[in-house]
Every structure is written in structure tokens, then in C-alpha cells.
Amino acid sequence: MKNNECKYPGCKKSAVTTYALVPICATHYSDIYNETLNYYKKKATSNNTKYWDREHYHKISHLTPLANKEEMQ
Ligand SMILES: [Zn+2]
């Protein structure tokens, strides 16, 4: 696995940033960022948010050392 590659499954773009310490490209950063905003917005108003509400994030969440913390919430 190349160090500088987006870690989103199937993505071969160069990583330009990281999300939760996982290298990702700009497109997937934007996807996950927006998804996370929506997730916390929903979470604030409802108890029904499930783990699959963060589909993009969970594609990379197993790669981040922060994953366990997130899942414990
Ligand atoms: Zn990507």
C-alpha cells in the first residue's frame, strides 16, 4: 500500500489530507466531512442515528487509530 494514496476503498487518487489520521483525497474528505456534519446534526435532534448513517466514514474507520474511540460513544 502506497503511503500517499487515498485509503478509501477502490480510490487511486493521491491523498491530499487526512481524516481521523487516515490519508484521503479531496473528494473523499469532502464526502466524509459533509456526511459527518449531517450525522451530528441528526444526532442532535434524534436518537435514531445508526452506524450506517456514516457510510463513507466507515469505509475508512477501521484504518484509523481513532476508530475505537468513535465507536464507543
Ligand atoms: Zn479518494
N, CA, C, O and the ligand as a Tripos MOL2 file, in Angstrom:
@<TRIPOS>MOLECULE
protein
  293   291    74     0     0
PROTEIN
NO_CHARGES

@<TRIPOS>ATOM
      1 N           0.8450   -1.2050    0.0000 N.3       1 MET1
      2 CA          0.0000    0.0000    0.0000 C.3       1 MET1
      3 C           0.8770    1.2500    0.0000 C.2       1 MET1
      4 O           1.7320    1.4330    0.8670 O.2       1 MET1
      5 N           0.6450    2.0950   -0.9860 N.am      2 LYS2
      6 CA          1.4290    3.3300   -1.0470 C.3       2 LYS2
      7 C           1.0300    4.2670    0.0850 C.2       2 LYS2
      8 O          -0.1170    4.2990    0.5320 O.2       2 LYS2
      9 N           1.9990    5.0080    0.5170 N.am      3 ASN3
     10 CA          1.7590    5.9080    1.6290 C.3       3 ASN3
     11 C           0.8940    7.0920    1.2560 C.2       3 ASN3
     12 O           0.1540    7.6320    2.0780 O.2       3 ASN3
     13 N           1.0050    7.4820   -0.0040 N.am      4 ASN4
     14 CA          0.4050    8.7530   -0.3850 C.3       4 ASN4
     15 C          -0.8880    8.6020   -1.1590 C.2       4 ASN4
     16 O          -1.3030    9.5020   -1.8890 O.2       4 ASN4
     17 N          -1.5170    7.4550   -0.9890 N.am      5 GLU5
     18 CA         -2.7190    7.1600   -1.7490 C.3       5 GLU5
     19 C          -3.9420    7.2700   -0.8360 C.2       5 GLU5
     20 O          -3.8780    6.9490    0.3500 O.2       5 GLU5
     21 N          -5.0410    7.7230   -1.4050 N.am      6 CYS6
     22 CA         -6.3010    7.7670   -0.6890 C.3       6 CYS6
     23 C          -6.6540    6.3580   -0.2100 C.2       6 CYS6
     24 O          -6.5760    5.3970   -0.9750 O.2       6 CYS6
     25 N          -7.0350    6.2460    1.0430 N.am      7 LYS7
     26 CA         -7.3130    4.9280    1.6190 C.3       7 LYS7
     27 C          -8.7690    4.4990    1.4560 C.2       7 LYS7
     28 O          -9.1560    3.4200    1.9040 O.2       7 LYS7
     29 N          -9.5700    5.3400    0.8180 N.am      8 TYR8
     30 CA        -10.9470    4.9500    0.5690 C.3       8 TYR8
     31 C         -10.9490    3.7690   -0.3910 C.2       8 TYR8
     32 O         -10.2520    3.7900   -1.4060 O.2       8 TYR8
     33 N         -11.7400    2.7280   -0.0720 N.am      9 PRO9
     34 CA        -11.6900    1.5150   -0.9020 C.3       9 PRO9
     35 C         -11.9390    1.8050   -2.3780 C.2       9 PRO9
     36 O         -12.9360    2.4340   -2.7320 O.2       9 PRO9
     37 N         -11.0470    1.3530   -3.2210 N.am     10 GLY10
     38 CA        -11.2060    1.4960   -4.6600 C.3      10 GLY10
     39 C         -10.7350    2.8220   -5.2180 C.2      10 GLY10
     40 O         -10.7510    3.0140   -6.4340 O.2      10 GLY10
     41 N         -10.3190    3.7370   -4.3720 N.am     11 CYS11
     42 CA         -9.8760    5.0560   -4.8280 C.3      11 CYS11
     43 C          -8.3720    5.0450   -5.0230 C.2      11 CYS11
     44 O          -7.6220    4.6200   -4.1440 O.2      11 CYS11
     45 N          -7.9340    5.5240   -6.2020 N.am     12 LYS12
     46 CA         -6.4980    5.5200   -6.5080 C.3      12 LYS12
     47 C          -5.9130    6.9270   -6.5360 C.2      12 LYS12
     48 O          -4.7670    7.1240   -6.9410 O.2      12 LYS12
     49 N          -6.7040    7.8980   -6.1060 N.am     13 LYS13
     50 CA         -6.2010    9.2680   -6.1400 C.3      13 LYS13
     51 C          -5.1510    9.4950   -5.0640 C.2      13 LYS13
     52 O          -5.0420    8.7310   -4.1040 O.2      13 LYS13
     53 N          -4.3870   10.5560   -5.2440 N.am     14 SER14
     54 CA         -3.4060   10.9280   -4.2390 C.3      14 SER14
     55 C          -4.1060   11.5190   -3.0270 C.2      14 SER14
     56 O          -5.0570   12.2900   -3.1480 O.2      14 SER14
     57 N          -3.6180   11.1430   -1.8680 N.am     15 ALA15
     58 CA         -4.1430   11.7410   -0.6550 C.3      15 ALA15
     59 C          -3.6320   13.1710   -0.5530 C.2      15 ALA15
     60 O          -2.4450   13.4280   -0.7560 O.2      15 ALA15
     61 N          -4.5280   14.1000   -0.2390 N.am     16 VAL16
     62 CA         -4.1230   15.4900   -0.0700 C.3      16 VAL16
     63 C          -4.3080   15.9400    1.3700 C.2      16 VAL16
     64 O          -3.8380   17.0080    1.7600 O.2      16 VAL16
     65 N          -4.9950   15.1220    2.1570 N.am     17 THR17
     66 CA         -5.2560   15.4820    3.5410 C.3      17 THR17
     67 C          -5.5280   14.1990    4.3220 C.2      17 THR17
     68 O          -5.4030   13.1010    3.7800 O.2      17 THR17
     69 N          -5.8910   14.3340    5.5630 N.am     18 THR18
     70 CA         -6.2540   13.1530    6.3470 C.3      18 THR18
     71 C          -7.5850   13.3950    7.0290 C.2      18 THR18
     72 O          -7.9580   14.5310    7.3220 O.2      18 THR18
     73 N          -8.2930   12.3040    7.2760 N.am     19 TYR19
     74 CA         -9.4810   12.3610    8.1110 C.3      19 TYR19
     75 C          -9.2880   11.3410    9.2190 C.2      19 TYR19
     76 O          -9.1010   10.1550    8.9450 O.2      19 TYR19
     77 N          -9.3320   11.7870   10.4630 N.am     20 ALA20
     78 CA         -9.0640   10.9090   11.5990 C.3      20 ALA20
     79 C          -7.7440   10.1630   11.3990 C.2      20 ALA20
     80 O          -7.6320    8.9770   11.7070 O.2      20 ALA20
     81 N          -6.7540   10.8820   10.8800 N.am     21 LEU21
     82 CA         -5.3980   10.3850   10.6680 C.3      21 LEU21
     83 C          -5.2670    9.4330    9.4790 C.2      21 LEU21
     84 O          -4.1850    8.8970    9.2400 O.2      21 LEU21
     85 N          -6.3330    9.2180    8.7410 N.am     22 VAL22
     86 CA         -6.2840    8.3570    7.5580 C.3      22 VAL22
     87 C          -6.1130    9.2230    6.3110 C.2      22 VAL22
     88 O          -6.9110   10.1320    6.0800 O.2      22 VAL22
     89 N          -5.0770    8.9510    5.5000 N.am     23 PRO23
     90 CA         -4.8550    9.7440    4.2840 C.3      23 PRO23
     91 C          -5.9940    9.5600    3.2750 C.2      23 PRO23
     92 O          -6.3480    8.4300    2.9400 O.2      23 PRO23
     93 N          -6.5570   10.6520    2.8000 N.am     24 ILE24
     94 CA         -7.6170   10.5770    1.7840 C.3      24 ILE24
     95 C          -7.4920   11.7330    0.8090 C.2      24 ILE24
     96 O          -6.8480   12.7450    1.0830 O.2      24 ILE24
     97 N          -8.1390   11.5450   -0.3560 N.am     25 CYS25
     98 CA         -8.1350   12.5840   -1.3850 C.3      25 CYS25
     99 C          -9.1620   13.6610   -1.0420 C.2      25 CYS25
    100 O          -9.9480   13.5140   -0.1060 O.2      25 CYS25
    101 N          -9.1380   14.7340   -1.8080 N.am     26 ALA26
    102 CA        -10.0270   15.8690   -1.5330 C.3      26 ALA26
    103 C         -11.5010   15.4750   -1.6770 C.2      26 ALA26
    104 O         -12.3460   15.9180   -0.9000 O.2      26 ALA26
    105 N         -11.7980   14.6440   -2.6710 N.am     27 THR27
    106 CA        -13.1830   14.2340   -2.9100 C.3      27 THR27
    107 C         -13.7420   13.4740   -1.7210 C.2      27 THR27
    108 O         -14.8430   13.7580   -1.2480 O.2      27 THR27
    109 N         -12.9870   12.5230   -1.2530 N.am     28 HIS28
    110 CA        -13.4930   11.7080   -0.1570 C.3      28 HIS28
    111 C         -13.4530   12.4510    1.1680 C.2      28 HIS28
    112 O         -14.2650   12.1880    2.0540 O.2      28 HIS28
    113 N         -12.5300   13.3610    1.3050 N.am     29 TYR29
    114 CA        -12.5570   14.1990    2.5010 C.3      29 TYR29
    115 C         -13.8650   14.9790    2.5500 C.2      29 TYR29
    116 O         -14.5290   15.0600    3.5840 O.2      29 TYR29
    117 N         -14.2080   15.5440    1.4100 N.am     30 SER30
    118 CA        -15.4410   16.3260    1.3210 C.3      30 SER30
    119 C         -16.6690   15.4550    1.5880 C.2      30 SER30
    120 O         -17.5850   15.8710    2.2970 O.2      30 SER30
    121 N         -16.6860   14.2480    1.0210 N.am     31 ASP31
    122 CA        -17.7980   13.3200    1.2700 C.3      31 ASP31
    123 C         -17.9560   13.0320    2.7590 C.2      31 ASP31
    124 O         -19.0490   13.1280    3.3150 O.2      31 ASP31
    125 N         -16.8580   12.6820    3.3800 N.am     32 ILE32
    126 CA        -16.9110   12.2840    4.7820 C.3      32 ILE32
    127 C         -17.2200   13.4880    5.6730 C.2      32 ILE32
    128 O         -17.9550   13.3840    6.6540 O.2      32 ILE32
    129 N         -16.6410   14.6250    5.3070 N.am     33 TYR33
    130 CA        -16.8710   15.8220    6.0930 C.3      33 TYR33
    131 C         -18.3530   16.2040    6.0940 C.2      33 TYR33
    132 O         -18.9360   16.4810    7.1420 O.2      33 TYR33
    133 N         -18.9400   16.2140    4.9140 N.am     34 ASN34
    134 CA        -20.3650   16.5550    4.8110 C.3      34 ASN34
    135 C         -21.2390   15.5190    5.5000 C.2      34 ASN34
    136 O         -22.2210   15.8530    6.1620 O.2      34 ASN34
    137 N         -20.8670   14.2710    5.3320 N.am     35 GLU35
    138 CA        -21.6090   13.1930    5.9680 C.3      35 GLU35
    139 C         -21.5490   13.3320    7.4990 C.2      35 GLU35
    140 O         -22.5440   13.1170    8.1910 O.2      35 GLU35
    141 N         -20.3960   13.6850    7.9980 N.am     36 THR36
    142 CA        -20.2210   13.8250    9.4370 C.3      36 THR36
    143 C         -21.0340   15.0000    9.9810 C.2      36 THR36
    144 O         -21.6360   14.9070   11.0500 O.2      36 THR36
    145 N         -21.0450   16.1040    9.2310 N.am     37 LEU37
    146 CA        -21.8720   17.2410    9.6320 C.3      37 LEU37
    147 C         -23.3360   16.8330    9.7400 C.2      37 LEU37
    148 O         -24.0080   17.1410   10.7250 O.2      37 LEU37
    149 N         -23.8180   16.1410    8.7190 N.am     38 ASN38
    150 CA        -25.2080   15.6880    8.7160 C.3      38 ASN38
    151 C         -25.4760   14.7110    9.8460 C.2      38 ASN38
    152 O         -26.5310   14.7420   10.4800 O.2      38 ASN38
    153 N         -24.5170   13.8580   10.0820 N.am     39 TYR39
    154 CA        -24.6550   12.8590   11.1390 C.3      39 TYR39
    155 C         -24.8350   13.5340   12.4990 C.2      39 TYR39
    156 O         -25.7140   13.1600   13.2760 O.2      39 TYR39
    157 N         -24.0030   14.5210   12.7740 N.am     40 TYR40
    158 CA        -24.1130   15.1730   14.0870 C.3      40 TYR40
    159 C         -25.3390   16.0700   14.1800 C.2      40 TYR40
    160 O         -25.9000   16.2710   15.2570 O.2      40 TYR40
    161 N         -25.7400   16.6010   13.0430 N.am     41 LYS41
    162 CA        -26.9850   17.3690   13.0150 C.3      41 LYS41
    163 C         -28.1680   16.4670   13.3830 C.2      41 LYS41
    164 O         -29.0070   16.8210   14.2110 O.2      41 LYS41
    165 N         -28.2100   15.3050   12.7520 N.am     42 LYS42
    166 CA        -29.2760   14.3380   13.0360 C.3      42 LYS42
    167 C         -29.2030   13.8640   14.4700 C.2      42 LYS42
    168 O         -30.2140   13.7350   15.1590 O.2      42 LYS42
    169 N         -27.9880   13.6100   14.8990 N.am     43 LYS43
    170 CA        -27.7890   13.0800   16.2400 C.3      43 LYS43
    171 C         -28.3170   14.0450   17.2880 C.2      43 LYS43
    172 O         -28.8190   13.6290   18.3320 O.2      43 LYS43
    173 N         -28.2010   15.3380   17.0030 N.am     44 ALA44
    174 CA        -28.6440   16.3470   17.9500 C.3      44 ALA44
    175 C         -30.1570   16.3810   18.0860 C.2      44 ALA44
    176 O         -30.6840   16.8340   19.1020 O.2      44 ALA44
    177 N         -30.8470   15.9070   17.0740 N.am     45 THR45
    178 CA        -32.2980   16.0170   17.0770 C.3      45 THR45
    179 C         -33.0020   14.6650   17.1690 C.2      45 THR45
    180 O         -34.2300   14.6090   17.2370 O.2      45 THR45
    181 N         -32.2360   13.5840   17.1730 N.am     46 SER46
    182 CA        -32.8650   12.2700   17.1390 C.3      46 SER46
    183 C         -31.9710   11.2330   17.7960 C.2      46 SER46
    184 O         -30.7470   11.3610   17.7900 O.2      46 SER46
    185 N         -32.5810   10.2250   18.3540 N.am     47 ASN47
    186 CA        -31.8130    9.1250   18.9290 C.3      47 ASN47
    187 C         -31.7140    7.9440   17.9710 C.2      47 ASN47
    188 O         -31.2310    6.8710   18.3330 O.2      47 ASN47
    189 N         -32.1770    8.1600   16.7540 N.am     48 ASN48
    190 CA        -32.2850    7.0350   15.8280 C.3      48 ASN48
    191 C         -31.0900    6.8710   14.8910 C.2      48 ASN48
    192 O         -31.0920    5.9930   14.0280 O.2      48 ASN48
    193 N         -30.0760    7.7100   15.0580 N.am     49 THR49
    194 CA        -28.9330    7.5780   14.1630 C.3      49 THR49
    195 C         -28.2360    6.2550   14.4060 C.2      49 THR49
    196 O         -28.0030    5.8480   15.5440 O.2      49 THR49
    197 N         -27.9190    5.6160   13.3370 N.am     50 LYS50
    198 CA        -27.2620    4.3190   13.4010 C.3      50 LYS50
    199 C         -25.8930    4.4290   12.7550 C.2      50 LYS50
    200 O         -25.5700    5.4070   12.0810 O.2      50 LYS50
    201 N         -25.1330    3.4350   12.9740 N.am     51 TYR51
    202 CA        -23.7690    3.4430   12.4670 C.3      51 TYR51
    203 C         -23.7140    3.5770   10.9460 C.2      51 TYR51
    204 O         -22.7760    4.1690   10.4110 O.2      51 TYR51
    205 N         -24.7090    3.0350   10.2490 N.am     52 TRP52
    206 CA        -24.7040    3.1130    8.7850 C.3      52 TRP52
    207 C         -25.0350    4.4980    8.2560 C.2      52 TRP52
    208 O         -24.9820    4.7280    7.0480 O.2      52 TRP52
    209 N         -25.3720    5.4170    9.1390 N.am     53 ASP53
    210 CA        -25.5540    6.7940    8.6920 C.3      53 ASP53
    211 C         -24.2280    7.4240    8.2630 C.2      53 ASP53
    212 O         -24.2060    8.4840    7.6380 O.2      53 ASP53
    213 N         -23.1450    6.7690    8.6020 N.am     54 ARG54
    214 CA        -21.8390    7.3110    8.2320 C.3      54 ARG54
    215 C         -21.1360    6.3400    7.2910 C.2      54 ARG54
    216 O         -20.0190    5.8880    7.5440 O.2      54 ARG54
    217 N         -21.8170    6.0420    6.2210 N.am     55 GLU55
    218 CA        -21.3440    5.0650    5.2480 C.3      55 GLU55
    219 C         -19.9200    5.3510    4.7680 C.2      55 GLU55
    220 O         -19.0870    4.4460    4.7250 O.2      55 GLU55
    221 N         -19.6410    6.5930    4.4100 N.am     56 HIS56
    222 CA        -18.3120    6.9240    3.8960 C.3      56 HIS56
    223 C         -17.2510    6.7780    4.9780 C.2      56 HIS56
    224 O         -16.1830    6.2040    4.7650 O.2      56 HIS56
    225 N         -17.5760    7.3070    6.1230 N.am     57 TYR57
    226 CA        -16.6010    7.2510    7.2120 C.3      57 TYR57
    227 C         -16.2510    5.8100    7.5600 C.2      57 TYR57
    228 O         -15.0920    5.4910    7.8230 O.2      57 TYR57
    229 N         -17.2470    4.9550    7.5590 N.am     58 HIS58
    230 CA        -16.9810    3.5770    7.9680 C.3      58 HIS58
    231 C         -16.2400    2.7670    6.9080 C.2      58 HIS58
    232 O         -15.8240    1.6380    7.1660 O.2      58 HIS58
    233 N         -16.0770    3.3360    5.7240 N.am     59 LYS59
    234 CA        -15.2150    2.7070    4.7280 C.3      59 LYS59
    235 C         -13.7480    2.8260    5.1340 C.2      59 LYS59
    236 O         -12.9200    2.0040    4.7430 O.2      59 LYS59
    237 N         -13.4380    3.8360    5.9070 N.am     60 ILE60
    238 CA        -12.0400    4.0200    6.3210 C.3      60 ILE60
    239 C         -11.8540    3.9010    7.8240 C.2      60 ILE60
    240 O         -10.7230    3.9140    8.3110 O.2      60 ILE60
    241 N         -12.9510    3.7860    8.5650 N.am     61 SER61
    242 CA        -12.8500    3.8890   10.0220 C.3      61 SER61
    243 C         -11.9730    2.7870   10.6300 C.2      61 SER61
    244 O         -11.3560    2.9840   11.6770 O.2      61 SER61
    245 N         -11.9250    1.6310    9.9640 N.am     62 HIS62
    246 CA        -11.0920    0.5560   10.5120 C.3      62 HIS62
    247 C          -9.6120    0.8710   10.3810 C.2      62 HIS62
    248 O          -8.7820    0.1950   10.9890 O.2      62 HIS62
    249 N          -9.2680    1.8830    9.6010 N.am     63 LEU63
    250 CA         -7.8640    2.2290    9.3820 C.3      63 LEU63
    251 C          -7.3590    3.2650   10.3720 C.2      63 LEU63
    252 O          -6.1530    3.4810   10.4950 O.2      63 LEU63
    253 N          -8.2720    3.8960   11.0680 N.am     64 THR64
    254 CA         -7.8350    4.9790   11.9360 C.3      64 THR64
    255 C          -7.6710    4.5340   13.3850 C.2      64 THR64
    256 O          -8.4810    3.7690   13.9100 O.2      64 THR64
    257 N          -6.6240    5.0190   14.0120 N.am     65 PRO65
    258 CA         -6.4350    4.7220   15.4290 C.3      65 PRO65
    259 C          -7.5090    5.3600   16.3020 C.2      65 PRO65
    260 O          -7.6290    5.0320   17.4820 O.2      65 PRO65
    261 N          -8.2940    6.2750   15.7190 N.am     66 LEU66
    262 CA         -9.3610    6.9160   16.4850 C.3      66 LEU66
    263 C         -10.6660    6.1210   16.4250 C.2      66 LEU66
    264 O         -11.6280    6.4510   17.1200 O.2      66 LEU66
    265 N         -10.7000    5.0830   15.6020 N.am     67 ALA67
    266 CA        -11.9550    4.3770   15.3480 C.3      67 ALA67
    267 C         -12.5840    3.8400   16.6180 C.2      67 ALA67
    268 O         -13.7910    3.9770   16.8210 O.2      67 ALA67
    269 N         -11.7850    3.2370   17.4650 N.am     68 ASN68
    270 CA        -12.3400    2.6350   18.6650 C.3      68 ASN68
    271 C         -13.0130    3.6690   19.5550 C.2      68 ASN68
    272 O         -14.0770    3.4210   20.1220 O.2      68 ASN68
    273 N         -12.3950    4.7970   19.6660 N.am     69 LYS69
    274 CA        -12.9860    5.8730   20.4610 C.3      69 LYS69
    275 C         -14.3440    6.2700   19.9040 C.2      69 LYS69
    276 O         -15.3170    6.4170   20.6440 O.2      69 LYS69
    277 N         -14.3940    6.4450   18.5680 N.am     70 GLU70
    278 CA        -15.6520    6.8530   17.9320 C.3      70 GLU70
    279 C         -16.7430    5.8080   18.1910 C.2      70 GLU70
    280 O         -17.8900    6.1560   18.4750 O.2      70 GLU70
    281 N         -16.3830    4.5540   18.0920 N.am     71 GLU71
    282 CA        -17.3800    3.5060   18.2040 C.3      71 GLU71
    283 C         -17.8920    3.3400   19.6280 C.2      71 GLU71
    284 O         -18.9820    2.8100   19.8430 O.2      71 GLU71
    285 N         -17.1220    3.7830   20.5770 N.am     72 MET72
    286 CA        -17.5100    3.6090   21.9750 C.3      72 MET72
    287 C         -18.5790    4.5890   22.4120 C.2      72 MET72
    288 O         -19.2100    4.3870   23.4500 O.2      72 MET72
    289 N         -18.7960    5.6330   21.6520 N.am     73 GLN73
    290 CA        -19.7340    6.6800   22.0600 C.3      73 GLN73
    291 C         -21.1400    6.1450   22.2610 C.2      73 GLN73
    292 O         -22.0460    6.9040   22.6050 O.2      73 GLN73
    293 ZN        -10.4200    9.0850   -2.5590 Zn       74 ZN74
@<TRIPOS>BOND
     1     1     2 1
     2     2     3 1
     3     3     4 2
     4     3     5 am
     5     5     6 1
     6     6     7 1
     7     7     8 2
     8     7     9 am
     9     9    10 1
    10    10    11 1
    11    11    12 2
    12    11    13 am
    13    13    14 1
    14    14    15 1
    15    15    16 2
    16    15    17 am
    17    17    18 1
    18    18    19 1
    19    19    20 2
    20    19    21 am
    21    21    22 1
    22    22    23 1
    23    23    24 2
    24    23    25 am
    25    25    26 1
    26    26    27 1
    27    27    28 2
    28    27    29 am
    29    29    30 1
    30    30    31 1
    31    31    32 2
    32    31    33 am
    33    33    34 1
    34    34    35 1
    35    35    36 2
    36    35    37 am
    37    37    38 1
    38    38    39 1
    39    39    40 2
    40    39    41 am
    41    41    42 1
    42    42    43 1
    43    43    44 2
    44    43    45 am
    45    45    46 1
    46    46    47 1
    47    47    48 2
    48    47    49 am
    49    49    50 1
    50    50    51 1
    51    51    52 2
    52    51    53 am
    53    53    54 1
    54    54    55 1
    55    55    56 2
    56    55    57 am
    57    57    58 1
    58    58    59 1
    59    59    60 2
    60    59    61 am
    61    61    62 1
    62    62    63 1
    63    63    64 2
    64    63    65 am
    65    65    66 1
    66    66    67 1
    67    67    68 2
    68    67    69 am
    69    69    70 1
    70    70    71 1
    71    71    72 2
    72    71    73 am
    73    73    74 1
    74    74    75 1
    75    75    76 2
    76    75    77 am
    77    77    78 1
    78    78    79 1
    79    79    80 2
    80    79    81 am
    81    81    82 1
    82    82    83 1
    83    83    84 2
    84    83    85 am
    85    85    86 1
    86    86    87 1
    87    87    88 2
    88    87    89 am
    89    89    90 1
    90    90    91 1
    91    91    92 2
    92    91    93 am
    93    93    94 1
    94    94    95 1
    95    95    96 2
    96    95    97 am
    97    97    98 1
    98    98    99 1
    99    99   100 2
   100    99   101 am
   101   101   102 1
   102   102   103 1
   103   103   104 2
   104   103   105 am
   105   105   106 1
   106   106   107 1
   107   107   108 2
   108   107   109 am
   109   109   110 1
   110   110   111 1
   111   111   112 2
   112   111   113 am
   113   113   114 1
   114   114   115 1
   115   115   116 2
   116   115   117 am
   117   117   118 1
   118   118   119 1
   119   119   120 2
   120   119   121 am
   121   121   122 1
   122   122   123 1
   123   123   124 2
   124   123   125 am
   125   125   126 1
   126   126   127 1
   127   127   128 2
   128   127   129 am
   129   129   130 1
   130   130   131 1
   131   131   132 2
   132   131   133 am
   133   133   134 1
   134   134   135 1
   135   135   136 2
   136   135   137 am
   137   137   138 1
   138   138   139 1
   139   139   140 2
   140   139   141 am
   141   141   142 1
   142   142   143 1
   143   143   144 2
   144   143   145 am
   145   145   146 1
   146   146   147 1
   147   147   148 2
   148   147   149 am
   149   149   150 1
   150   150   151 1
   151   151   152 2
   152   151   153 am
   153   153   154 1
   154   154   155 1
   155   155   156 2
   156   155   157 am
   157   157   158 1
   158   158   159 1
   159   159   160 2
   160   159   161 am
   161   161   162 1
   162   162   163 1
   163   163   164 2
   164   163   165 am
   165   165   166 1
   166   166   167 1
   167   167   168 2
   168   167   169 am
   169   169   170 1
   170   170   171 1
   171   171   172 2
   172   171   173 am
   173   173   174 1
   174   174   175 1
   175   175   176 2
   176   175   177 am
   177   177   178 1
   178   178   179 1
   179   179   180 2
   180   179   181 am
   181   181   182 1
   182   182   183 1
   183   183   184 2
   184   183   185 am
   185   185   186 1
   186   186   187 1
   187   187   188 2
   188   187   189 am
   189   189   190 1
   190   190   191 1
   191   191   192 2
   192   191   193 am
   193   193   194 1
   194   194   195 1
   195   195   196 2
   196   195   197 am
   197   197   198 1
   198   198   199 1
   199   199   200 2
   200   199   201 am
   201   201   202 1
   202   202   203 1
   203   203   204 2
   204   203   205 am
   205   205   206 1
   206   206   207 1
   207   207   208 2
   208   207   209 am
   209   209   210 1
   210   210   211 1
   211   211   212 2
   212   211   213 am
   213   213   214 1
   214   214   215 1
   215   215   216 2
   216   215   217 am
   217   217   218 1
   218   218   219 1
   219   219   220 2
   220   219   221 am
   221   221   222 1
   222   222   223 1
   223   223   224 2
   224   223   225 am
   225   225   226 1
   226   226   227 1
   227   227   228 2
   228   227   229 am
   229   229   230 1
   230   230   231 1
   231   231   232 2
   232   231   233 am
   233   233   234 1
   234   234   235 1
   235   235   236 2
   236   235   237 am
   237   237   238 1
   238   238   239 1
   239   239   240 2
   240   239   241 am
   241   241   242 1
   242   242   243 1
   243   243   244 2
   244   243   245 am
   245   245   246 1
   246   246   247 1
   247   247   248 2
   248   247   249 am
   249   249   250 1
   250   250   251 1
   251   251   252 2
   252   251   253 am
   253   253   254 1
   254   254   255 1
   255   255   256 2
   256   255   257 am
   257   257   258 1
   258   258   259 1
   259   259   260 2
   260   259   261 am
   261   261   262 1
   262   262   263 1
   263   263   264 2
   264   263   265 am
   265   265   266 1
   266   266   267 1
   267   267   268 2
   268   267   269 am
   269   269   270 1
   270   270   271 1
   271   271   272 2
   272   271   273 am
   273   273   274 1
   274   274   275 1
   275   275   276 2
   276   275   277 am
   277   277   278 1
   278   278   279 1
   279   279   280 2
   280   279   281 am
   281   281   282 1
   282   282   283 1
   283   283   284 2
   284   283   285 am
   285   285   286 1
   286   286   287 1
   287   287   288 2
   288   287   289 am
   289   289   290 1
   290   290   291 1
   291   291   292 2
@<TRIPOS>SUBSTRUCTURE
     1 MET1         2 RESIDUE 1 A MET
     2 LYS2         6 RESIDUE 1 A LYS
     3 ASN3        10 RESIDUE 1 A ASN
     4 ASN4        14 RESIDUE 1 A ASN
     5 GLU5        18 RESIDUE 1 A GLU
     6 CYS6        22 RESIDUE 1 A CYS
     7 LYS7        26 RESIDUE 1 A LYS
     8 TYR8        30 RESIDUE 1 A TYR
     9 PRO9        34 RESIDUE 1 A PRO
    10 GLY10       38 RESIDUE 1 A GLY
    11 CYS11       42 RESIDUE 1 A CYS
    12 LYS12       46 RESIDUE 1 A LYS
    13 LYS13       50 RESIDUE 1 A LYS
    14 SER14       54 RESIDUE 1 A SER
    15 ALA15       58 RESIDUE 1 A ALA
    16 VAL16       62 RESIDUE 1 A VAL
    17 THR17       66 RESIDUE 1 A THR
    18 THR18       70 RESIDUE 1 A THR
    19 TYR19       74 RESIDUE 1 A TYR
    20 ALA20       78 RESIDUE 1 A ALA
    21 LEU21       82 RESIDUE 1 A LEU
    22 VAL22       86 RESIDUE 1 A VAL
    23 PRO23       90 RESIDUE 1 A PRO
    24 ILE24       94 RESIDUE 1 A ILE
    25 CYS25       98 RESIDUE 1 A CYS
    26 ALA26      102 RESIDUE 1 A ALA
    27 THR27      106 RESIDUE 1 A THR
    28 HIS28      110 RESIDUE 1 A HIS
    29 TYR29      114 RESIDUE 1 A TYR
    30 SER30      118 RESIDUE 1 A SER
    31 ASP31      122 RESIDUE 1 A ASP
    32 ILE32      126 RESIDUE 1 A ILE
    33 TYR33      130 RESIDUE 1 A TYR
    34 ASN34      134 RESIDUE 1 A ASN
    35 GLU35      138 RESIDUE 1 A GLU
    36 THR36      142 RESIDUE 1 A THR
    37 LEU37      146 RESIDUE 1 A LEU
    38 ASN38      150 RESIDUE 1 A ASN
    39 TYR39      154 RESIDUE 1 A TYR
    40 TYR40      158 RESIDUE 1 A TYR
    41 LYS41      162 RESIDUE 1 A LYS
    42 LYS42      166 RESIDUE 1 A LYS
    43 LYS43      170 RESIDUE 1 A LYS
    44 ALA44      174 RESIDUE 1 A ALA
    45 THR45      178 RESIDUE 1 A THR
    46 SER46      182 RESIDUE 1 A SER
    47 ASN47      186 RESIDUE 1 A ASN
    48 ASN48      190 RESIDUE 1 A ASN
    49 THR49      194 RESIDUE 1 A THR
    50 LYS50      198 RESIDUE 1 A LYS
    51 TYR51      202 RESIDUE 1 A TYR
    52 TRP52      206 RESIDUE 1 A TRP
    53 ASP53      210 RESIDUE 1 A ASP
    54 ARG54      214 RESIDUE 1 A ARG
    55 GLU55      218 RESIDUE 1 A GLU
    56 HIS56      222 RESIDUE 1 A HIS
    57 TYR57      226 RESIDUE 1 A TYR
    58 HIS58      230 RESIDUE 1 A HIS
    59 LYS59      234 RESIDUE 1 A LYS
    60 ILE60      238 RESIDUE 1 A ILE
    61 SER61      242 RESIDUE 1 A SER
    62 HIS62      246 RESIDUE 1 A HIS
    63 LEU63      250 RESIDUE 1 A LEU
    64 THR64      254 RESIDUE 1 A THR
    65 PRO65      258 RESIDUE 1 A PRO
    66 LEU66      262 RESIDUE 1 A LEU
    67 ALA67      266 RESIDUE 1 A ALA
    68 ASN68      270 RESIDUE 1 A ASN
    69 LYS69      274 RESIDUE 1 A LYS
    70 GLU70      278 RESIDUE 1 A GLU
    71 GLU71      282 RESIDUE 1 A GLU
    72 MET72      286 RESIDUE 1 A MET
    73 GLN73      290 RESIDUE 1 A GLN
    74 ZN74       293 GROUP 0 **** ****
